[in-house]
Amino acid sequence: MNINEMQKKIEEFEKKRGWDKTGMEKIVEFLEEDMELLKDNVGDKAGVDEKTIDIFVQLLQIARRNGTNLESLFKEHLFEMEEKYPVKENGSD
């Protein structure tokens, strides 16, 4: 499943539950809470996995509502990172 398909699934999920009316500010609050819980769960694989997917879904929600094309944005960002941090001759940082 690609990013666009994931965003569509999230959109459908939200609409069925009436969550599509939740404001961006509230989603960002949830994101902040889950980031704190992620920090608390470092070292616990199951806890990290649970918070990572929660955060990922929240980021998909934010991007979808903002009209952000994550796929093209990711490609642009990766290109910028490659330019900013080129691989050195020995392959290390």
C-alpha positions as YAML, in Angstrom:
chain: A
units: angstrom
residues:
- id: 1
  name: MET
  ca: [0.00, 0.00, 0.00]
- id: 2
  name: ASN
  ca: [1.46, 3.37, -0.96]
- id: 3
  name: ILE
  ca: [1.17, 6.65, 0.97]
- id: 4
  name: ASN
  ca: [-1.79, 7.91, -1.07]
- id: 5
  name: GLU
  ca: [-3.69, 4.69, -0.43]
- id: 6
  name: MET
  ca: [-2.90, 4.95, 3.28]
- id: 7
  name: GLN
  ca: [-4.20, 8.52, 3.38]
- id: 8
  name: LYS
  ca: [-7.40, 7.40, 1.62]
- id: 9
  name: LYS
  ca: [-7.89, 4.58, 4.17]
- id: 10
  name: ILE
  ca: [-7.38, 7.05, 7.02]
- id: 11
  name: GLU
  ca: [-9.89, 9.43, 5.44]
- id: 12
  name: GLU
  ca: [-12.50, 6.66, 5.17]
- id: 13
  name: PHE
  ca: [-11.79, 5.50, 8.73]
- id: 14
  name: GLU
  ca: [-12.20, 9.02, 10.10]
- id: 15
  name: LYS
  ca: [-15.42, 9.73, 8.20]
- id: 16
  name: LYS
  ca: [-17.09, 6.52, 9.43]
- id: 17
  name: ARG
  ca: [-16.40, 7.56, 13.02]
- id: 18
  name: GLY
  ca: [-17.01, 11.28, 12.69]
- id: 19
  name: TRP
  ca: [-13.35, 11.96, 13.42]
- id: 20
  name: ASP
  ca: [-12.99, 13.95, 10.22]
- id: 21
  name: LYS
  ca: [-14.36, 16.90, 12.19]
- id: 22
  name: THR
  ca: [-11.43, 16.82, 14.64]
- id: 23
  name: GLY
  ca: [-9.38, 19.97, 14.21]
- id: 24
  name: MET
  ca: [-5.73, 20.00, 13.20]
- id: 25
  name: GLU
  ca: [-4.79, 21.53, 16.56]
- id: 26
  name: LYS
  ca: [-6.27, 18.52, 18.38]
- id: 27
  name: ILE
  ca: [-4.43, 16.07, 16.12]
- id: 28
  name: VAL
  ca: [-1.19, 17.94, 16.85]
- id: 29
  name: GLU
  ca: [-1.97, 17.64, 20.59]
- id: 30
  name: PHE
  ca: [-2.39, 13.87, 20.16]
- id: 31
  name: LEU
  ca: [0.88, 13.81, 18.23]
- id: 32
  name: GLU
  ca: [2.70, 15.65, 21.03]
- id: 33
  name: GLU
  ca: [1.28, 13.26, 23.64]
- id: 34
  name: ASP
  ca: [2.33, 10.24, 21.63]
- id: 35
  name: MET
  ca: [5.82, 11.66, 21.09]
- id: 36
  name: GLU
  ca: [6.20, 11.89, 24.87]
- id: 37
  name: LEU
  ca: [4.93, 8.33, 25.26]
- id: 38
  name: LEU
  ca: [7.37, 7.20, 22.57]
- id: 39
  name: LYS
  ca: [10.22, 8.70, 24.58]
- id: 40
  name: ASP
  ca: [8.95, 6.85, 27.66]
- id: 41
  name: ASN
  ca: [8.88, 3.54, 25.75]
- id: 42
  name: VAL
  ca: [12.37, 3.62, 24.23]
- id: 43
  name: GLY
  ca: [13.85, 0.18, 24.83]
- id: 44
  name: ASP
  ca: [10.46, -1.56, 24.70]
- id: 45
  name: LYS
  ca: [9.98, -2.78, 21.12]
- id: 46
  name: ALA
  ca: [6.22, -3.32, 21.45]
- id: 47
  name: GLY
  ca: [5.77, 0.11, 23.05]
- id: 48
  name: VAL
  ca: [7.89, 1.80, 20.40]
- id: 49
  name: ASP
  ca: [5.99, 0.00, 17.63]
- id: 50
  name: GLU
  ca: [2.63, 1.05, 19.07]
- id: 51
  name: LYS
  ca: [3.57, 4.70, 19.42]
- id: 52
  name: THR
  ca: [5.36, 4.77, 16.07]
- id: 53
  name: ILE
  ca: [2.24, 3.68, 14.19]
- id: 54
  name: ASP
  ca: [0.08, 6.10, 16.19]
- id: 55
  name: ILE
  ca: [2.43, 8.94, 15.23]
- id: 56
  name: PHE
  ca: [2.60, 7.80, 11.61]
- id: 57
  name: VAL
  ca: [-1.20, 7.78, 11.31]
- id: 58
  name: GLN
  ca: [-1.43, 11.24, 12.88]
- id: 59
  name: LEU
  ca: [1.14, 12.54, 10.40]
- id: 60
  name: LEU
  ca: [-0.90, 11.03, 7.56]
- id: 61
  name: GLN
  ca: [-4.00, 12.78, 8.93]
- id: 62
  name: ILE
  ca: [-2.22, 16.13, 9.12]
- id: 63
  name: ALA
  ca: [-0.74, 15.79, 5.64]
- id: 64
  name: ARG
  ca: [-4.07, 14.77, 4.11]
- id: 65
  name: ARG
  ca: [-5.94, 17.64, 5.68]
- id: 66
  name: ASN
  ca: [-3.21, 20.06, 4.63]
- id: 67
  name: GLY
  ca: [-3.20, 18.78, 1.04]
- id: 68
  name: THR
  ca: [0.44, 17.75, 1.38]
- id: 69
  name: ASN
  ca: [1.72, 15.38, -1.29]
- id: 70
  name: LEU
  ca: [3.93, 13.24, 0.93]
- id: 71
  name: GLU
  ca: [5.38, 11.21, -1.90]
- id: 72
  name: SER
  ca: [6.76, 14.19, -3.82]
- id: 73
  name: LEU
  ca: [7.73, 15.97, -0.61]
- id: 74
  name: PHE
  ca: [9.70, 12.90, 0.49]
- id: 75
  name: LYS
  ca: [11.53, 12.73, -2.83]
- id: 76
  name: GLU
  ca: [12.39, 16.44, -2.64]
- id: 77
  name: HIS
  ca: [13.55, 16.13, 0.95]
- id: 78
  name: LEU
  ca: [15.70, 13.08, 0.22]
- id: 79
  name: PHE
  ca: [17.33, 14.91, -2.70]
- id: 80
  name: GLU
  ca: [18.04, 17.91, -0.47]
- id: 81
  name: MET
  ca: [19.51, 15.65, 2.22]
- id: 82
  name: GLU
  ca: [21.72, 13.90, -0.34]
- id: 83
  name: GLU
  ca: [22.99, 17.29, -1.50]
- id: 84
  name: LYS
  ca: [23.52, 18.57, 2.02]
- id: 85
  name: TYR
  ca: [25.14, 15.37, 3.33]
- id: 86
  name: PRO
  ca: [27.06, 13.72, 0.48]
- id: 87
  name: VAL
  ca: [28.66, 10.32, 1.02]
- id: 88
  name: LYS
  ca: [32.35, 10.68, 1.66]
- id: 89
  name: GLU
  ca: [34.88, 8.61, -0.24]
- id: 90
  name: ASN
  ca: [35.16, 5.96, 2.47]
- id: 91
  name: GLY
  ca: [31.34, 5.78, 2.79]
- id: 92
  name: SER
  ca: [31.24, 7.12, 6.35]
- id: 93
  name: ASP
  ca: [30.00, 10.37, 7.84]
...
